[in-house]
Amino acid sequence: MVQRKRHTAEFKAQVALAALKGQQTLNELASLYGVHPVQVAQWKKQAVTGLPEVFAERRAAAEQEAEALQAPLYQEIERLQVELTDLKGRLAWPVEAKRALIEPEHPTLSVARQCELLGLARSSWYYRPVAASAETRELLRLLEEQSSRTPFYGVRRMTAWLRDQGYGVNIKRVRPCSKCWEARRSARSRRRPPRRRPRLIQAPLFTPEEMVGRH
């Protein structure tokens, strides 16, 4: 009994690939590899039929592997977002303290991203306070002095008074100065300790007979 020859999977794939190329006929391939032409045709048909499944399996395996890698990353991102939201709620620092934490030359984080992480408006970082001019300080001094003498003056009457003093200002110029002076006066009044009212001690009442008896 003649024993049937068994071929490996690598050999079958090699013959099927050569058949798919179409550079040689089935008889030439059969003679070259020492197999029957029908066998070559069957291996070619199996290769054509199985190629879509091979790519599908590879794609499915790649998607599963990608999902397995992305799942912990998404969980980590969600955890960091929750912690960042909680941190922004607790980070009730003043604006100047947050501005001091910004690093313009940071190698990886931009200024916009740092402001976002700290809960700071980007305009607050770029803002630079401008010192009051000599004219503004002079107007504040005059407003303070005149307000102590005439506290019932409003912005319009204060503007008219400043014009009488020779200052060419209008109401738009005086109103910010007036607000600044009011803020300064309110801050000083808050720092003053409240006055304590003296306690009135009620003296006991006596009848005339009791008064005579006490002397």
C-alpha positions in Angstrom: 0.0 0.0 0.0 1.4 3.3 -1.1 1.5 5.8 1.8 0.0 9.2 1.0 2.6 12.1 1.2 1.8 14.8 3.7 2.8 18.4 3.1 3.3 21.1 5.7 1.3 24.2 5.9 4.3 26.3 4.8 4.7 24.2 1.7 1.0 24.6 0.8 1.2 28.3 1.3 4.3 28.6 -0.9 2.6 26.7 -3.7 -0.7 28.6 -3.4 1.2 31.9 -3.5 3.0 30.9 -6.6 -0.3 29.9 -8.2 -1.9 33.2 -7.2 1.0 35.1 -8.9 0.0 33.6 -12.2 3.5 33.6 -13.6 3.4 29.9 -14.3 0.7 27.4 -15.3 -0.6 24.7 -12.9 1.3 22.0 -14.8 4.5 23.9 -14.5 4.0 24.4 -10.8 3.0 20.8 -10.3 6.2 19.7 -12.0 8.3 22.2 -10.1 7.0 21.3 -6.6 6.4 17.6 -7.3 2.6 17.6 -6.8 -0.5 16.9 -8.9 -1.9 19.9 -10.8 -5.3 19.3 -9.2 -3.7 19.6 -5.8 -2.2 23.0 -6.8 -5.6 24.2 -7.9 -7.2 23.1 -4.6 -4.5 24.9 -2.5 -5.0 28.0 -4.7 -8.8 27.9 -4.1 -8.3 27.5 -0.4 -5.9 30.5 -0.3 -8.4 32.7 -2.1 -11.2 31.6 0.1 -9.3 32.0 3.4 -7.6 35.3 2.8 -10.6 37.5 3.9 -10.8 35.5 7.1 -7.1 35.9 7.7 -7.4 39.7 7.4 -10.6 39.7 9.4 -9.0 37.7 12.2 -6.0 40.0 12.2 -8.2 43.1 12.3 -10.3 41.7 15.1 -7.2 40.7 17.1 -5.7 44.2 16.5 -9.0 45.9 17.7 -9.1 43.7 20.7 -5.6 44.5 21.6 -6.1 48.2 21.1 -9.2 48.1 23.3 -7.3 46.3 25.9 -4.6 49.0 25.9 -7.1 51.9 25.7 -9.4 50.8 28.5 -7.0 51.5 31.4 -6.0 54.8 29.7 -9.6 56.0 29.5 -10.1 55.0 33.2 -7.0 57.0 34.1 -8.1 60.0 32.1 -11.5 59.9 33.8 -9.9 59.7 37.2 -7.6 62.6 36.5 -10.5 64.7 35.2 -12.4 64.1 38.5 -9.4 64.9 40.6 -8.8 68.1 38.5 -12.4 69.2 39.0 -12.1 68.6 42.7 -8.8 70.4 42.8 -10.2 73.5 41.1 -13.0 73.6 43.6 -10.5 73.5 46.5 -7.9 75.8 45.0 -9.6 79.0 46.3 -6.3 81.0 46.2 -6.2 84.7 45.3 -5.4 85.7 41.8 -1.9 86.9 42.6 -1.0 83.5 44.2 -2.2 81.7 41.1 -0.3 84.0 38.9 2.9 83.3 40.8 2.5 79.6 39.9 2.5 80.2 36.2 5.8 79.2 34.4 6.0 80.9 31.0 9.1 78.9 30.0 7.6 75.5 31.0 8.9 72.8 28.5 5.6 71.0 28.0 2.7 73.1 29.4 1.7 76.3 27.6 0.5 79.3 29.5 -3.1 78.7 28.4 -3.0 75.2 29.7 -1.5 76.2 33.0 -4.1 78.9 33.5 -6.8 76.3 32.7 -5.4 73.8 35.3 -5.2 76.5 38.0 -8.7 77.9 37.2 -7.3 81.2 36.3 -8.5 83.4 33.5 -5.8 83.9 30.9 -6.4 87.6 30.8 -5.6 87.7 34.5 -2.1 86.4 33.7 -1.4 89.0 31.0 -2.9 91.9 33.0 -0.3 94.2 34.4 -1.6 96.9 36.8 -0.7 100.5 35.9 0.3 102.9 38.6 -1.9 105.9 39.1 -0.6 109.1 37.6 0.3 112.2 39.5 -2.9 113.9 38.3 -5.0 111.0 39.5 -3.4 111.1 42.9 -4.0 114.8 43.1 -7.7 114.4 42.2 -8.0 111.7 44.9 -6.5 114.0 47.5 -8.9 116.8 46.6 -11.9 114.5 46.6 -10.9 113.2 50.0 -10.6 116.7 51.4 -13.8 118.0 49.9 -15.8 114.9 50.8 -14.8 115.4 54.5 -16.2 119.0 54.2 -19.3 118.2 52.0 -20.1 114.5 52.3 -23.5 115.2 50.6 -21.8 116.1 47.3 -22.4 113.7 44.4 -20.3 113.1 41.3 -21.9 116.0 39.4 -21.4 118.6 42.1 -17.9 117.3 42.8 -17.1 117.7 39.1 -18.4 121.2 39.1 -16.3 122.0 42.2 -13.2 120.6 40.6 -13.8 122.8 37.5 -14.1 125.8 39.8 -10.7 124.9 41.2 -9.2 125.1 37.7 -9.2 121.3 36.7 -10.5 120.6 33.3 -12.3 117.3 34.1 -15.6 115.9 33.2 -17.9 113.5 34.9 -16.3 110.5 33.2 -13.0 111.4 34.7 -14.3 112.1 38.2 -16.6 109.0 38.5 -13.7 106.4 38.6 -11.8 108.6 41.1 -14.9 108.9 43.2 -15.4 105.2 43.2 -11.8 104.6 44.2 -12.1 107.1 47.0 -15.4 105.5 48.2 -13.6 102.0 48.2 -10.7 103.4 50.2 -13.1 105.0 52.7 -15.1 101.8 53.1 -11.9 99.8 53.7 -10.8 102.2 56.4 -14.2 102.1 58.1 -14.1 98.3 58.1 -10.8 98.3 59.9 -12.0 100.5 62.7 -13.2 98.7 65.8 -16.9 99.1 66.5 -17.7 101.6 69.2 -19.1 100.1 72.4 -22.0 101.8 73.9 -21.8 102.4 77.6 -24.1 100.2 79.6 -26.8 102.0 81.5 -27.1 100.7 85.1 -30.5 101.3 86.4 -30.5 102.5 90.0 -32.9 100.8 92.4 -36.0 102.9 93.2 -36.8 103.6 96.9 -39.9 105.1 98.5 -39.5 108.2 100.7 -39.9 106.1 103.8 -37.2 103.7 102.6 -34.9 106.7 101.9 -35.5 108.1 105.4 -34.8 104.7 106.9 -31.5 104.4 105.0 -30.1 107.7 106.4 
